[in-house]
Amino acid sequence: MSPYARLTNAFHTSLVPGRAYLKGFPSSTTRTRLLSHFLGDDTAGLSPSRPLLKAAISEAVDIRRLEPPEPASLPSGHPPVSLQAKVVAWEALESLTTGYLYAGNRDLLNALRVPYPGGVTPTDSRELPKEEPEVFPGTSQKQIAYARLYFLQGIKDILQYVAEDPTGQLRAVGIVFPNMPHYVTFDEQTSVILPHTDFNDPSFGGPSVEDREASPSVAYLYGSALERLGLAAVGYANQLWRAAFAGPGAGVKRGTEEKDRMLRRAEKVLRENIHAQFLAVLPLAAQLDDGSSGSESEYELARIDQSRVSVTDALRLRQLILAGERPTQTALVSAWHTEALRNQVNRSRDTYSRLVGQFQQVESALKDSEEAASANFERENALRSSLEREILEITGINPSDYGHLRNSSSRAAFLTAVTNKFDELINAGDLNAPGFQDGSLMSIQALRLVQAIREVRAKRAEVDGYAQRMSIELARFKDETATITVNGIAYEAIELAIGLAASAPDISICACGLSSGTITHASPSKALLAVQHAARALRVASETVAINAINSRAFIKNLLVDQSIAVEELNAVVVNVAIAGAELRQLLARAHRLVEDHVFFRPAPTTSGIAIQPSPSGPRRKRRSTRACCSSTGLTSTRWPAWPRRRGPNGSAIR
């Protein structure tokens, strides 16, 4: 028999009768009838469907092992038999798992449903599953145990197919129902892989109805089985835990040994469920596409993520059991009469009204707190911005380039950059340097310092140049020398000019960045004092001064007077250097204080509804008194700092 003939034979002899239990559901077939047909009912003469569906899967897998693997794309003409066998196996798995889910759901609902007072619990004639070690009275042990077995059996059959099939690939999505991509079809008239004439299922459709039976995909059914398995395991363990402390009946206590056995059984069921859930998810994680390449996420459509929720519930309950926690029993109303219910409703309404009032109060308080926090944040943010603008105005370096000075390292790096900038500018003395062009207060003051240093050098050169100017003048009029008589004392003109230059203070200039300045060394001797006395006489008592150089007399006298004045002006120029340096260092100290003030205006912690970034330098320090921490900015000593008032370069108040 050819592989294709074997496949069509397995389809009609195994798959079609195996999934016939779904025929007419739910329009004409009840859920009870469906389960009787799927599980088998000896009284009604119905055989179980599982052997037939398992036979269809086994035959399809055997054909796939003998046939070449299906190609990546569907070729024209007859589809490969291997691909057709895979689809047949998928449809058999979907039919098989659907039946187990129906059966497990029925028992799970019966086990967890709380009957109405006075209601009758349905009888169950089935025997306790062999997996259960003993009977635990006071629980729905039989129903919930069967539910666990049904869900687990569907998972086992799918995993067996994954292990035996050459590729083990599962169907996760379909193409017929775009709004429900996890739904697929079987016995479709327009199927390309399973032609309708050879693979027709007479249980579905009809002459005037399109043969199309919708079914969740194998992967989706697998995820549903995993979810229900977790619910059944947690529900079973929860019942054992509560029944172990409550007793088998009203007024009956359970023995210590029996209670311990029930708790151990509950813990074991939870542990087995956690391991089973984890191991059962791994094959699908390896088989299904997670959508990372832009394709549809088959893993998400399989709902495998719900296993994480059920495992979390199982872990929590297991921890409670292992910790020896006692379950809390819900207080039941003993008398279900109208008056008792009416009183309970009234109490509930009163409680609700009180809760609404309290909620409104809390909501109002939270709103006020949020508004206050928002206003305070905006105020402090404005303060931070004001500080950063003033720091930029002083230094010419933007604090935002250093992380807005949010931590100690960024603040230290900022201050180091400021010091290095002006050290280099002052030492180089290049007036065209970009740092001098940013218009900052420190740059302007650094220019003044450089200017004052240059004026000192120029004034000193001027004082030293008078002797040379006098020599040039005498040579112009061919006077070899000129003698000046002051108060009866004769001085040679050039020597007097040289003496005046020597009497000027000795000035050392330090071009050492922000610490630049001058040092004056003045120690005139008696001769220099005499020279200075003669220079004064030239200035204030010209009638007592006699100069023997007839042609150069007036010019020499003017030169000596100008030189004497220049010597005295030299001291004033030196003072300008000291003033410029002191003002520059004052601006640097002011920048340091502003950076330190910036520490106290870190963003506040995140409040409800207000996203505020915390300080990256660590936990926000405890706020000290406003006057103590913000004295340098002129803040008032209120609870929240007022807008800081500072003085600009021209003395005007700024905010």
KOLPA-175650 format. One record per residue (C-alpha): x, y, z; residue number from 1; residue in three letters. Coordinates in steps of 0.25 Angstrom, whole numbers. Layout:
N
     c1     c2     c3    k    r
      X      Y      Z  NUM  ALA
...
This chain:
655
     c1     c2     c3    k    r
      0      0      0    1  MET
      5     14     -4    2  SER
      8     24      7    3  PRO
     -3     33      2    4  TYR
    -13     21      2    5  ALA
     -9     18     16    6  ARG
    -11     32     20    7  LEU
    -25     33     14    8  THR
    -28     20     21    9  ASN
    -24     25     34   10  ALA
    -32     37     32   11  PHE
    -45     30     29   12  HIS
    -43     18     39   13  THR
    -37     25     51   14  SER
    -38     41     50   15  LEU
    -52     42     45   16  VAL
    -59     32     55   17  PRO
    -50     37     66   18  GLY
    -54     51     66   19  ARG
    -69     48     62   20  ALA
    -72     51     77   21  TYR
    -72     66     73   22  LEU
    -83     65     63   23  LYS
    -95     73     66   24  GLY
    -89     80     78   25  PHE
    -95     89     84   26  PRO
   -107     90     75   27  SER
   -112     76     76   28  SER
   -102     69     85   29  THR
   -101     72    100   30  THR
    -88     73    108   31  ARG
    -92     60    116   32  THR
    -94     52    102   33  ARG
    -81     58     97   34  LEU
    -73     53    109   35  LEU
    -80     40    109   36  SER
    -76     38     94   37  HIS
    -62     43     96   38  PHE
    -59     35    109   39  LEU
    -67     23    106   40  GLY
    -80     18    112   41  ASP
    -83      3    113   42  ASP
    -97      5    117   43  THR
   -100     13    104   44  ALA
    -91      4     95   45  GLY
    -81     15     92   46  LEU
    -66     12     91   47  SER
    -56     23     95   48  PRO
    -50     32     84   49  SER
    -35     32     90   50  ARG
    -31     19     83   51  PRO
    -36     23     70   52  LEU
    -29     37     70   53  LEU
    -16     31     76   54  LYS
    -16     21     64   55  ALA
    -18     32     54   56  ALA
     -6     40     61   57  ILE
      3     27     61   58  SER
      0     24     46   59  GLU
      3     39     42   60  ALA
     16     39     50   61  VAL
     20     25     44   62  ASP
     18     31     30   63  ILE
     26     43     32   64  ARG
     38     35     37   65  ARG
     38     27     24   66  LEU
     35     39     14   67  GLU
     45     51     11   68  PRO
     43     63     20   69  PRO
     33     73     15   70  GLU
     40     85      7   71  PRO
     41     99     12   72  ALA
     30    104      2   73  SER
     18     97     -3   74  LEU
     21     92    -17   75  PRO
     11     92    -29   76  SER
      3     80    -31   77  GLY
      1     69    -21   78  HIS
      5     73     -7   79  PRO
     16     64     -1   80  PRO
     10     52      7   81  VAL
     19     56     19   82  SER
     12     69     20   83  LEU
     -1     63     19   84  GLN
      2     53     30   85  ALA
      6     65     39   86  LYS
     -7     72     37   87  VAL
    -15     59     40   88  VAL
     -7     57     52   89  ALA
    -10     71     57   90  TRP
    -25     70     54   91  GLU
    -24     57     63   92  ALA
    -17     64     74   93  LEU
    -27     75     74   94  GLU
    -39     66     74   95  SER
    -32     58     85   96  LEU
    -28     70     94   97  THR
    -42     76     92   98  THR
    -48     64     98   99  GLY
    -39     64    110  100  TYR
    -42     78    113  101  LEU
    -57     76    113  102  TYR
    -55     65    122  103  ALA
    -46     72    132  104  GLY
    -54     84    132  105  ASN
    -66     77    136  106  ARG
    -59     70    148  107  ASP
    -52     83    152  108  LEU
    -65     91    153  109  LEU
    -72     80    161  110  ASN
    -60     80    170  111  ALA
    -59     95    173  112  LEU
    -73     99    172  113  ARG
    -80    103    185  114  VAL
    -94     97    185  115  PRO
   -106    106    190  116  TYR
   -111    103    204  117  PRO
   -120     92    204  118  GLY
   -115     87    190  119  GLY
   -112     73    187  120  VAL
    -97     69    182  121  THR
    -98     60    170  122  PRO
    -93     46    172  123  THR
    -81     40    166  124  ASP
    -81     25    164  125  SER
    -66     25    158  126  ARG
    -55     19    167  127  GLU
    -44     27    173  128  LEU
    -33     28    163  129  PRO
    -21     19    166  130  LYS
    -12     31    167  131  GLU
    -18     35    180  132  GLU
    -12     28    192  133  PRO
    -24     29    201  134  GLU
    -38     35    203  135  VAL
    -38     48    210  136  PHE
    -53     51    215  137  PRO
    -58     65    214  138  GLY
    -52     68    201  139  THR
    -56     67    186  140  SER
    -44     58    184  141  GLN
    -50     49    174  142  LYS
    -54     60    164  143  GLN
    -42     68    165  144  ILE
    -33     56    164  145  ALA
    -40     52    151  146  TYR
    -39     66    146  147  ALA
    -24     66    148  148  ARG
    -22     53    141  149  LEU
    -30     58    129  150  TYR
    -22     71    127  151  PHE
     -9     63    129  152  LEU
    -13     52    119  153  GLN
    -15     63    108  154  GLY
     -1     69    111  155  ILE
      5     55    111  156  LYS
     -1     51     97  157  ASP
      4     64     91  158  ILE
     18     62     97  159  LEU
     18     48     92  160  GLN
     16     53     78  161  TYR
     27     64     79  162  VAL
     36     53     84  163  ALA
     33     43     73  164  GLU
     30     52     61  165  ASP
     42     55     52  166  PRO
     41     70     54  167  THR
     32     70     66  168  GLY
     26     83     61  169  GLN
     12     88     66  170  LEU
      2     96     59  171  ARG
      0    109     66  172  ALA
     -8    118     57  173  VAL
    -18    117     45  174  GLY
    -21    125     33  175  ILE
    -36    124     31  176  VAL
    -40    132     43  177  PHE
    -32    145     43  178  PRO
    -39    151     56  179  ASN
    -36    138     64  180  MET
    -22    134     59  181  PRO
    -21    122     69  182  HIS
    -33    115     62  183  TYR
    -31    105     51  184  VAL
    -40     97     43  185  THR
    -41     82     38  186  PHE
    -49     76     27  187  ASP
    -49     89     19  188  GLU
    -54     88      5  189  GLN
    -43     98      0  190  THR
    -32     92      7  191  SER
    -19     91     -1  192  VAL
    -12     81      7  193  ILE
    -24     71      9  194  LEU
    -32     71     -3  195  PRO
    -47     70      0  196  HIS
    -50     58     -9  197  THR
    -40     49     -2  198  ASP
    -40     55     12  199  PHE
    -55     58     14  200  ASN
    -61     56     28  201  ASP
    -76     53     26  202  PRO
    -79     57     41  203  SER
    -78     71     38  204  PHE
    -84     80     27  205  GLY
    -94     76     17  206  GLY
    -99     78      3  207  PRO
   -102     93      5  208  SER
    -92     96     16  209  VAL
    -77     98     15  210  GLU
    -70     87     21  211  ASP
    -62     95     32  212  ARG
    -61     91     46  213  GLU
    -54    101     55  214  ALA
    -44     96     66  215  SER
    -33    103     74  216  PRO
    -19    100     70  217  SER
    -11     89     77  218  VAL
     -2     99     83  219  ALA
    -14    107     88  220  TYR
    -20     95     94  221  LEU
     -7     91    100  222  TYR
     -6    104    107  223  GLY
    -21    103    112  224  SER
    -18     89    118  225  ALA
     -6     94    125  226  LEU
    -14    105    131  227  GLU
    -25     96    135  228  ARG
    -15     86    141  229  LEU
     -9     97    150  230  GLY
    -24    101    154  231  LEU
    -27     87    158  232  ALA
    -14     85    166  233  ALA
    -15     98    174  234  VAL
    -30     95    176  235  GLY
    -27     81    181  236  TYR
    -16     85    190  237  ALA
    -25     97    195  238  ASN
    -36     87    199  239  GLN
    -27     77    206  240  LEU
    -20     89    214  241  TRP
    -34     94    218  242  ARG
    -40     81    221  243  ALA
    -28     76    229  244  ALA
    -31     87    239  245  PHE
    -46     88    238  246  ALA
    -49     73    240  247  GLY
    -57     63    232  248  PRO
    -70     68    237  249  GLY
    -78     78    246  250  ALA
    -73     76    260  251  GLY
    -63     65    256  252  VAL
    -48     67    259  253  LYS
    -38     61    250  254  ARG
    -26     53    256  255  GLY
    -12     58    256  256  THR
     -6     47    247  257  GLU
    -17     48    237  258  GLU
    -16     63    236  259  LYS
     -1     62    234  260  ASP
     -3     52    223  261  ARG
    -13     62    216  262  MET
     -3     73    217  263  LEU
      8     65    212  264  ARG
     -1     60    200  265  ARG
     -4     75    197  266  ALA
     10     79    197  267  GLU
     14     68    188  268  LYS
      3     71    178  269  VAL
      8     85    178  270  LEU
     22     81    176  271  ARG
     19     72    165  272  GLU
     11     82    158  273  ASN
     22     92    158  274  ILE
     32     83    152  275  HIS
     22     78    142  276  ALA
     18     92    138  277  GLN
     32     96    136  278  PHE
     36     84    128  279  LEU
     24     84    120  280  ALA
     26     98    115  281  VAL
     41     96    110  282  LEU
     37     88     97  283  PRO
     27     99     93  284  LEU
     38    110     96  285  ALA
     47    102     87  286  ALA
     37    100     76  287  GLN
     28    112     75  288  LEU
     32    126     69  289  ASP
     33    137     79  290  ASP
     31    148     68  291  GLY
     45    154     70  292  SER
     47    154     55  293  SER
     34    162     52  294  GLY
     26    149     50  295  SER
     13    146     59  296  GLU
     17    142     73  297  SER
     12    127     73  298  GLU
     17    126     87  299  TYR
      8    137     92  300  GLU
     -4    131     84  301  LEU
     -2    118     92  302  ALA
     -4    125    105  303  ARG
      8    118    111  304  ILE
     11    131    120  305  ASP
     -1    127    128  306  GLN
      7    115    133  307  SER
     15    126    141  308  ARG
      3    130    148  309  VAL
     -1    116    152  310  SER
     13    113    157  311  VAL
     13    126    165  312  THR
      0    122    172  313  ASP
      5    108    175  314  ALA
     18    113    181  315  LEU
     10    123    190  316  ARG
      1    112    195  317  LEU
     13    102    197  318  ARG
     20    113    205  319  GLN
      8    114    214  320  LEU
      6    100    216  321  ILE
     21     98    219  322  LEU
     21    109    229  323  ALA
     10    103    237  324  GLY
      0    114    234  325  GLU
    -15    111    237  326  ARG
    -25    114    227  327  PRO
    -36    125    230  328  THR
    -50    120    230  329  GLN
    -61    129    224  330  THR
    -72    132    234  331  ALA
    -85    126    228  332  LEU
    -99    132    231  333  VAL
   -106    122    240  334  SER
   -120    127    237  335  ALA
   -123    130    222  336  TRP
   -136    137    225  337  HIS
   -140    151    218  338  THR
   -138    159    231  339  GLU
   -124    155    233  340  ALA
   -121    157    218  341  LEU
   -127    171    219  342  ARG
   -119    175    231  343  ASN
   -106    170    225  344  GLN
   -109    178    212  345  VAL
   -112    190    221  346  ASN
    -99    188    229  347  ARG
    -91    187    216  348  SER
    -97    200    210  349  ARG
    -94    207    223  350  ASP
    -79    202    222  351  THR
    -79    206    207  352  TYR
    -83    220    210  353  SER
    -73    221    221  354  ARG
    -62    216    212  355  LEU
    -66    226    201  356  VAL
    -65    237    211  357  GLY
    -52    233    216  358  GLN
    -47    231    201  359  PHE
    -51    245    198  360  GLN
    -44    250    209  361  GLN
    -31    242    206  362  VAL
    -33    246    191  363  GLU
    -34    261    195  364  SER
    -22    260    204  365  ALA
    -14    253    193  366  LEU
    -18    263    183  367  LYS
    -14    275    193  368  ASP
     -1    267    195  369  SER
      2    265    181  370  GLU
     -1    280    177  371  GLU
      8    285    189  372  ALA
     19    275    184  373  ALA
     17    280    170  374  SER
     18    294    174  375  ALA
     30    292    183  376  ASN
     37    284    172  377  PHE
     34    295    162  378  GLU
     39    306    171  379  ARG
     52    298    174  380  GLU
     54    295    160  381  ASN
     53    310    157  382  ALA
     63    312    168  383  LEU
     72    301    162  384  ARG
     71    308    148  385  SER
     74    321    154  386  SER
     86    316    161  387  LEU
     91    309    148  388  GLU
     88    322    140  389  ARG
     96    330    150  390  GLU
    108    320    150  391  ILE
    108    321    135  392  LEU
    108    336    135  393  GLU
    120    336    145  394  ILE
    128    325    139  395  THR
    124    324    125  396  GLY
    123    309    126  397  ILE
    110    302    125  398  ASN
    107    293    138  399  PRO
     98    285    129  400  SER
    111    279    122  401  ASP
    114    274    136  402  TYR
    101    266    139  403  GLY
     95    279    145  404  HIS
    104    277    157  405  LEU
     95    266    162  406  ARG
    106    259    170  407  ASN
    119    262    177  408  SER
    128    256    165  409  SER
    121    265    155  410  SER
    122    277    164  411  ARG
    137    275    166  412  ALA
    139    273    151  413  ALA
    132    286    149  414  PHE
    140    294    159  415  LEU
    153    288    153  416  THR
    149    292    139  417  ALA
    147    306    144  418  VAL
    160    307    150  419  THR
    168    301    139  420  ASN
    161    310    129  421  LYS
    165    323    135  422  PHE
    179    318    139  423  ASP
    182    315    125  424  GLU
    175    328    120  425  LEU
    183    337    129  426  ILE
    196    330    128  427  ASN
    196    330    113  428  ALA
    191    345    112  429  GLY
    185    343     98  430  ASP
    174    353     97  431  LEU
    169    346     85  432  ASN
    166    333     92  433  ALA
    152    328     91  434  PRO
    151    327    106  435  GLY
    152    342    107  436  PHE
    140    344     97  437  GLN
    129    337    105  438  ASP
    125    350    112  439  GLY
    125    343    126  440  SER
    128    352    138  441  LEU
    141    344    141  442  MET
    146    345    127  443  SER
    144    360    127  444  ILE
    151    361    141  445  GLN
    162    352    136  446  ALA
    164    362    124  447  LEU
    165    373    134  448  ARG
    176    365    142  449  LEU
    184    363    129  450  VAL
    182    378    126  451  GLN
    187    382    139  452  ALA
    199    373    139  453  ILE
    203    379    125  454  ARG
    201    393    130  455  GLU
    211    389    142  456  VAL
    221    385    131  457  ARG
    219    397    122  458  ALA
    220    407    134  459  LYS
    233    400    139  460  ARG
    239    401    125  461  ALA
    234    415    124  462  GLU
    242    419    137  463  VAL
    254    412    132  464  ASP
    254    419    118  465  GLY
    255    433    123  466  TYR
    271    432    124  467  ALA
    271    428    110  468  GLN
    262    439    105  469  ARG
    271    449    113  470  MET
    284    444    106  471  SER
    277    445     93  472  ILE
    273    459     95  473  GLU
    287    463    100  474  LEU
    293    457     88  475  ALA
    283    464     79  476  ARG
    289    478     84  477  PHE
    303    473     85  478  LYS
    303    474    100  479  ASP
    312    463    105  480  GLU
    307    465    119  481  THR
    297    473    127  482  ALA
    299    477    142  483  THR
    287    480    151  484  ILE
    289    488    163  485  THR
    278    486    174  486  VAL
    279    494    187  487  ASN
    294    495    185  488  GLY
    296    480    181  489  ILE
    300    477    167  490  ALA
    295    465    160  491  TYR
    298    460    146  492  GLU
    285    459    138  493  ALA
    287    445    133  494  ILE
    291    440    146  495  GLU
    279    446    153  496  LEU
    270    440    143  497  ALA
    277    426    146  498  ILE
    275    429    161  499  GLY
    261    432    159  500  LEU
    258    419    152  501  ALA
    266    411    163  502  ALA
    258    418    174  503  SER
    245    412    168  504  ALA
    240    400    175  505  PRO
    245    386    170  506  ASP
    233    379    165  507  ILE
    232    364    163  508  SER
    221    359    154  509  ILE
    215    345    156  510  CYS
    207    340    144  511  ALA
    201    328    152  512  CYS
    187    327    147  513  GLY
    176    331    157  514  LEU
    187    334    167  515  SER
    194    344    158  516  SER
    199    357    165  517  GLY
    211    366    168  518  THR
    221    366    179  519  ILE
    228    380    182  520  THR
    242    381    189  521  HIS
    245    395    193  522  ALA
    258    398    201  523  SER
    264    411    196  524  PRO
    278    415    201  525  SER
    282    429    205  526  LYS
    287    433    191  527  ALA
    273    429    185  528  LEU
    266    437    196  529  LEU
    275    449    192  530  ALA
    271    446    177  531  VAL
    256    446    181  532  GLN
    258    459    189  533  HIS
    264    466    177  534  ALA
    253    461    168  535  ALA
    243    467    177  536  ARG
    250    480    177  537  ALA
    250    480    162  538  LEU
    235    479    163  539  ARG
    231    489    174  540  VAL
    243    499    174  541  ALA
    248    501    160  542  SER
    254    515    163  543  GLU
    264    508    172  544  THR
    269    498    161  545  VAL
    280    502    151  546  ALA
    283    494    139  547  ILE
    296    497    131  548  ASN
    291    491    118  549  ALA
    286    504    111  550  ILE
    279    497     99  551  ASN
    273    485    107  552  SER
    270    492    120  553  ARG
    255    492    119  554  ALA
    254    478    112  555  PHE
    263    472    123  556  ILE
    255    478    134  557  LYS
    242    473    128  558  ASN
    247    459    126  559  LEU
    252    458    141  560  LEU
    238    463    146  561  VAL
    231    453    137  562  ASP
    240    442    142  563  GLN
    237    446    156  564  SER
    222    445    154  565  ILE
    223    432    147  566  ALA
    231    426    159  567  VAL
    219    430    168  568  GLU
    209    425    157  569  GLU
    216    411    157  570  LEU
    211    409    171  571  ASN
    196    412    167  572  ALA
    197    402    155  573  VAL
    202    391    165  574  VAL
    190    394    173  575  VAL
    181    392    161  576  ASN
    187    378    159  577  VAL
    184    374    173  578  ALA
    169    379    172  579  ILE
    167    372    158  580  ALA
    173    359    164  581  GLY
    164    360    177  582  ALA
    151    363    169  583  GLU
    154    351    160  584  LEU
    156    342    172  585  ARG
    144    348    178  586  GLN
    136    343    166  587  LEU
    142    329    167  588  LEU
    138    329    182  589  ALA
    124    333    178  590  ARG
    124    322    168  591  ALA
    128    312    178  592  HIS
    117    317    188  593  ARG
    107    315    177  594  LEU
    111    301    174  595  VAL
    110    298    188  596  GLU
     96    304    189  597  ASP
     92    296    177  598  HIS
     94    283    186  599  VAL
     82    287    194  600  PHE
     72    288    182  601  PHE
     72    274    178  602  ARG
     60    268    171  603  PRO
     50    263    182  604  ALA
     46    248    182  605  PRO
     35    243    173  606  THR
     21    247    178  607  THR
      8    241    174  608  SER
      5    245    160  609  GLY
     18    254    159  610  ILE
     30    248    153  611  ALA
     42    255    159  612  ILE
     56    250    158  613  GLN
     63    246    171  614  PRO
     77    251    173  615  SER
     87    242    167  616  PRO
     97    245    178  617  SER
     90    236    188  618  GLY
     78    238    198  619  PRO
     74    253    199  620  ARG
     80    259    211  621  ARG
     71    263    222  622  LYS
     67    278    220  623  ARG
     73    287    230  624  ARG
     67    300    234  625  SER
     65    309    222  626  THR
     73    321    227  627  ARG
     85    312    231  628  ALA
     86    304    217  629  CYS
     82    316    208  630  CYS
     88    328    215  631  SER
     97    331    203  632  SER
     86    332    194  633  THR
     78    341    203  634  GLY
     66    332    205  635  LEU
     56    335    215  636  THR
     54    326    227  637  SER
     40    320    223  638  THR
     37    306    222  639  ARG
     39    306    207  640  TRP
     50    315    202  641  PRO
     45    328    195  642  ALA
     51    332    182  643  TRP
     65    336    184  644  PRO
     69    351    182  645  ARG
     83    353    177  646  ARG
     91    365    172  647  ARG
     95    366    158  648  GLY
    109    372    153  649  PRO
    102    386    153  650  ASN
     97    384    167  651  GLY
     82    382    163  652  SER
     74    371    169  653  ALA
     71    359    161  654  ILE
     63    346    163  655  ARG
